Amino acid sequence: MNFNLPESTTFNRRVPKQKFYENCAVSAALKRSFVDEITAIWWRNKLAATTLNLAKGAVVTEIEVFEIELANGHLNEEVLRQMDRMIPYHLLFVLTFENRAQAWIGYKEASGTGTNAFKVSRYYHTDWMPREALRFSLAGLTLDEVYENLVRNIHAVSQPVQTGRDGLRVIREAGTVWREDLPISENIARDAARARLEKQIAALELKDDVLVRANGNPTYFAADIAYHYNKFAVRGFDRVINVWGADHHGHVARMKGALDAVGLDGDKLDIVLMQLVRLMKDGKPVKMSKRTGKAITLTDLLEEVPVDAARFIFNLREPGSTLDFDLDLAVEQSSQN
């Protein structure tokens, strides 16, 4: 079956699976995947300037379509990565099992090592469907355009939008939609950044955050999201810098993740974590209290300390480091200051 591909591209040649692991530096586990998980590998189609009425791309010269017949409906993704490493062309995979099919593709780009090697950062795939339902559309005037459209189309169906009972799930899923105005490589980089944030959130063992309370009132976190959305999307800021106390470090990942989830770029939010400053006078800490309202503001401090001296002392430490601000030393005129 040609998956709606032109007859002129048909190749239909069986490829011995051992070609991908014999005489190659592969792990025993990967070799076992080739042996146990694959029944047969077929080189079904060759999409090239010689088989299509299309121009060769600046990057993509051929797209090879491989069908991998599975033994049990499961395949180690590293198998695809190994095939991508060994074949110096761009690949489109069709996995088949019991008359069902699934398309897989990874965005293959030069590795940057100065050789002809390629790398694939991650793979995208469709859901399983009846074999006859899997059909590809070759859109574009060059092989570069055809390949990019294949990647975008398979990525799009690999990111289903779901709406939860609270209506919030759709916002999170919509954040994974690729932007048409960005190249694929940048969209993939955004995916990778989002994945890193999700790992950070998991590592912090953060739970789902409540945005609207049972009484209908928004939480502080909802207000924070709305505030930053207004800054980026409404008022058009390119970059936003927040200064937070160090005790809020656990909220950095979720704030950036929330911006990604509503379709913004969390990397454009810079959060500077500040440690406390302890004021010292006569060699002793100046006592302050939240309960009694006793505090010294920066304005109060600058009434006693010259601006240049204060700026110099604050810049002696990174924002995330604690600082003992010696009031006596700041106003002293000697070799020590």
Legacy VTK file of the C-alpha trace (Angstrom):
# vtk DataFile Version 3.0
C-alpha trace
ASCII
DATASET POLYDATA
POINTS 337 float
0.000 0.000 0.000
1.426 3.397 -1.006
-0.132 5.652 1.725
-1.383 8.035 -1.000
2.156 8.560 -2.308
2.689 8.780 -6.097
3.347 5.491 -7.876
6.499 7.026 -9.366
8.052 7.033 -5.884
7.425 3.330 -5.201
10.562 1.366 -4.283
9.336 -1.657 -2.260
12.626 -3.233 -1.303
13.077 -5.308 1.835
16.071 -4.262 3.967
17.689 -6.862 6.260
17.346 -5.481 9.762
20.796 -6.731 10.785
22.321 -4.087 8.500
21.488 -1.560 11.193
23.297 -3.298 14.044
25.895 -5.719 12.632
29.398 -4.257 12.544
28.037 -1.171 14.331
28.743 0.167 17.790
25.298 -0.465 19.259
24.316 -1.627 22.716
23.101 -5.142 23.410
19.696 -3.700 24.355
19.340 -1.891 21.016
20.364 -5.008 19.088
17.743 -6.957 21.040
15.107 -4.384 20.005
15.920 -4.939 16.326
15.762 -8.711 16.782
12.699 -9.027 19.036
10.505 -6.054 18.154
10.764 -5.996 14.345
9.408 -8.542 11.882
10.597 -6.807 8.719
11.839 -3.461 7.377
10.652 -2.263 3.953
12.002 0.639 1.954
8.640 1.623 0.481
9.185 4.968 -1.275
11.884 7.319 -2.479
10.783 10.967 -2.673
13.340 12.749 -4.832
13.650 15.165 -7.739
14.000 12.125 -10.022
10.743 10.540 -8.818
8.627 13.668 -8.330
8.023 16.814 -10.330
9.690 18.835 -7.575
12.927 20.747 -7.172
15.681 19.364 -4.945
15.886 21.235 -1.663
18.854 23.193 -0.365
18.978 20.815 2.624
16.669 17.924 1.750
17.756 16.005 -1.338
15.699 12.836 -0.759
13.023 11.618 1.645
13.009 7.863 2.192
9.837 6.182 3.470
10.450 3.068 5.577
7.754 0.699 6.765
8.661 -1.218 9.928
6.504 -4.264 10.607
6.325 -4.803 14.357
6.203 -8.114 16.166
4.211 -6.923 19.192
3.008 -3.380 18.508
5.860 -1.730 20.402
9.163 -0.272 19.202
12.112 1.199 21.069
12.498 4.769 19.747
16.272 4.269 19.639
15.721 1.965 16.654
14.497 4.939 14.631
17.389 7.037 15.878
19.871 4.369 14.793
18.361 4.235 11.307
18.439 8.024 11.089
22.110 7.992 12.070
23.049 5.438 9.423
21.078 6.767 6.453
22.297 10.170 5.168
18.856 11.203 3.917
15.694 12.451 5.563
13.405 9.661 6.723
9.684 9.134 7.221
8.717 6.013 9.174
5.492 4.009 9.056
5.098 1.480 11.874
2.587 -1.283 11.151
1.016 -3.973 13.319
-2.079 -6.098 12.687
-3.387 -3.933 9.839
-2.889 -0.730 11.839
-0.376 1.981 11.036
1.322 4.899 12.719
3.541 7.616 11.138
6.741 8.747 12.874
9.126 11.523 11.926
11.947 13.465 13.543
13.286 16.807 12.387
16.645 15.782 10.948
19.281 18.513 10.768
23.046 18.753 10.413
24.863 17.849 13.621
27.159 20.876 13.421
30.287 18.740 13.683
31.556 19.737 10.252
30.775 16.292 8.821
27.783 14.966 6.887
26.309 13.610 10.119
22.717 14.400 11.119
20.958 14.579 14.462
17.333 14.228 15.529
16.380 15.907 18.793
12.982 14.235 19.190
10.320 12.299 17.278
6.644 13.026 16.665
4.006 10.490 15.687
0.352 10.006 14.871
-1.985 7.749 16.800
-2.546 4.205 15.602
-5.140 4.032 12.826
-6.354 1.542 10.201
-3.586 1.077 7.663
-5.729 2.329 4.778
-6.527 5.535 6.717
-2.885 6.665 6.882
-2.379 9.005 3.930
0.370 11.558 3.337
0.030 14.856 1.505
3.088 16.224 -0.309
2.699 20.000 -0.022
5.398 22.313 -1.341
7.392 23.180 -4.440
10.746 21.873 -3.162
11.774 18.854 -1.102
12.691 21.231 1.733
9.084 22.477 1.833
7.623 18.961 1.519
9.731 17.699 4.415
8.945 20.663 6.682
5.222 20.276 5.994
5.375 16.559 6.800
7.055 17.350 10.129
4.558 20.104 10.963
1.527 17.963 10.038
2.641 14.950 12.069
3.576 17.191 15.009
0.136 18.829 14.872
-1.760 15.560 15.201
0.629 14.344 17.911
-0.507 17.213 20.180
-4.227 16.688 20.838
-6.066 19.564 22.494
-8.137 18.361 25.420
-10.491 20.344 27.607
-10.829 19.422 31.252
-13.921 19.923 33.391
-12.473 23.189 34.667
-11.734 24.416 31.130
-8.050 24.911 31.967
-6.537 21.816 30.372
-6.988 23.249 26.889
-4.744 26.216 27.805
-1.897 23.948 28.809
-2.191 21.824 25.663
-2.505 24.837 23.379
0.943 25.934 24.537
2.439 23.018 22.601
1.116 24.267 19.242
3.938 25.353 16.959
4.069 28.918 15.761
3.849 29.238 11.990
6.085 32.323 11.999
8.997 30.417 13.573
11.271 27.862 11.890
10.858 24.257 12.971
14.219 24.246 14.762
13.098 27.129 17.003
9.747 25.479 17.719
11.583 22.311 18.727
13.866 24.352 20.983
10.749 25.779 22.636
9.421 22.225 23.083
12.720 21.248 24.730
12.600 24.252 27.060
9.013 23.375 27.990
10.046 19.786 28.705
12.857 21.004 30.973
10.404 23.162 32.895
8.051 20.227 33.312
10.925 18.184 34.739
11.767 20.999 37.135
8.162 21.181 38.253
8.082 17.414 38.748
11.330 17.568 40.728
9.814 20.206 43.001
6.810 17.922 43.459
4.458 20.784 42.647
0.783 19.952 42.521
-1.809 21.409 40.159
-2.218 25.051 41.113
-5.637 26.499 41.830
-6.356 29.568 39.695
-9.949 30.228 40.770
-11.180 29.419 44.271
-14.458 27.650 44.936
-16.020 31.036 45.791
-15.145 32.351 42.321
-12.306 34.615 43.443
-8.979 34.315 41.583
-5.851 33.295 43.474
-2.630 35.313 43.630
-1.146 32.971 41.006
-3.997 33.720 38.568
-3.392 37.445 39.090
0.335 36.939 38.441
-0.396 35.119 35.174
-2.813 37.841 34.065
-0.307 40.570 34.986
2.462 38.989 32.912
0.108 38.231 30.025
-0.812 41.918 29.984
2.871 42.895 29.973
3.822 40.617 27.077
0.726 40.191 24.929
-1.146 43.486 25.490
1.560 46.043 26.224
4.134 44.409 23.959
7.184 44.133 26.217
10.015 42.025 24.733
11.480 41.139 28.128
10.241 41.409 31.716
12.450 41.384 34.811
11.002 40.445 38.197
12.822 40.838 41.506
11.669 38.216 44.014
12.709 37.222 47.467
14.796 34.055 47.607
12.004 32.270 49.506
9.976 32.292 46.264
12.525 30.203 44.321
10.066 27.303 44.111
7.645 29.428 42.077
10.058 30.333 39.251
9.449 27.171 37.216
5.661 27.295 37.529
5.530 30.990 36.525
7.627 30.392 33.412
5.622 27.254 32.661
2.358 29.194 32.963
3.573 31.723 30.391
4.472 28.896 28.004
1.055 27.359 28.618
-0.794 30.522 27.497
1.261 30.757 24.308
3.978 33.144 25.475
7.713 32.514 25.886
8.634 31.873 29.512
12.313 32.333 28.687
11.634 36.044 28.148
10.782 36.419 31.835
13.920 37.015 33.905
13.477 36.440 37.628
16.176 37.773 39.928
16.143 36.145 43.356
17.316 38.486 46.112
18.579 37.442 49.508
17.979 39.529 52.605
20.213 42.437 53.530
21.224 42.695 57.182
22.001 46.225 58.334
24.880 46.469 60.804
25.610 49.398 63.132
28.280 49.509 65.835
29.081 45.906 64.925
25.543 44.690 65.740
22.510 43.943 63.558
19.871 46.653 63.424
16.729 45.024 64.776
13.634 45.133 62.595
10.250 43.454 62.917
7.374 42.771 60.514
4.995 42.403 63.458
5.691 45.829 64.896
6.157 47.461 61.515
9.713 48.499 62.257
11.616 48.537 58.995
14.177 50.641 57.166
13.402 51.414 53.552
15.974 52.128 50.868
14.848 55.777 50.967
15.606 55.871 54.693
19.000 54.286 54.079
19.966 56.846 51.434
19.304 59.656 53.872
22.288 58.419 55.870
24.464 56.813 53.186
25.670 58.453 49.931
24.109 56.935 46.810
27.476 55.923 45.296
28.568 54.209 48.505
25.287 52.294 48.746
25.462 51.254 45.094
29.055 50.050 45.545
28.264 47.976 48.634
25.160 46.362 47.082
27.158 45.437 43.971
29.810 43.643 46.030
27.575 40.568 46.161
25.434 38.635 43.688
21.679 39.187 44.221
21.309 35.647 45.542
23.958 36.108 48.245
23.258 37.444 51.733
24.806 40.817 52.516
25.827 42.523 55.724
25.524 46.264 55.056
27.801 48.080 57.522
26.305 51.552 58.046
29.410 52.806 59.840
31.734 51.665 57.033
29.448 53.138 54.373
29.738 56.691 55.744
33.356 56.408 56.853
35.947 58.255 54.782
39.018 56.047 54.960
41.035 53.503 52.955
38.517 50.813 53.941
35.692 52.279 51.907
LINES 1 338
337 0 1 2 3 4 5 6 7 8 9 10 11 12 13 14 15 16 17 18 19 20 21 22 23 24 25 26 27 28 29 30 31 32 33 34 35 36 37 38 39 40 41 42 43 44 45 46 47 48 49 50 51 52 53 54 55 56 57 58 59 60 61 62 63 64 65 66 67 68 69 70 71 72 73 74 75 76 77 78 79 80 81 82 83 84 85 86 87 88 89 90 91 92 93 94 95 96 97 98 99 100 101 102 103 104 105 106 107 108 109 110 111 112 113 114 115 116 117 118 119 120 121 122 123 124 125 126 127 128 129 130 131 132 133 134 135 136 137 138 139 140 141 142 143 144 145 146 147 148 149 150 151 152 153 154 155 156 157 158 159 160 161 162 163 164 165 166 167 168 169 170 171 172 173 174 175 176 177 178 179 180 181 182 183 184 185 186 187 188 189 190 191 192 193 194 195 196 197 198 199 200 201 202 203 204 205 206 207 208 209 210 211 212 213 214 215 216 217 218 219 220 221 222 223 224 225 226 227 228 229 230 231 232 233 234 235 236 237 238 239 240 241 242 243 244 245 246 247 248 249 250 251 252 253 254 255 256 257 258 259 260 261 262 263 264 265 266 267 268 269 270 271 272 273 274 275 276 277 278 279 280 281 282 283 284 285 286 287 288 289 290 291 292 293 294 295 296 297 298 299 300 301 302 303 304 305 306 307 308 309 310 311 312 313 314 315 316 317 318 319 320 321 322 323 324 325 326 327 328 329 330 331 332 333 334 335 336
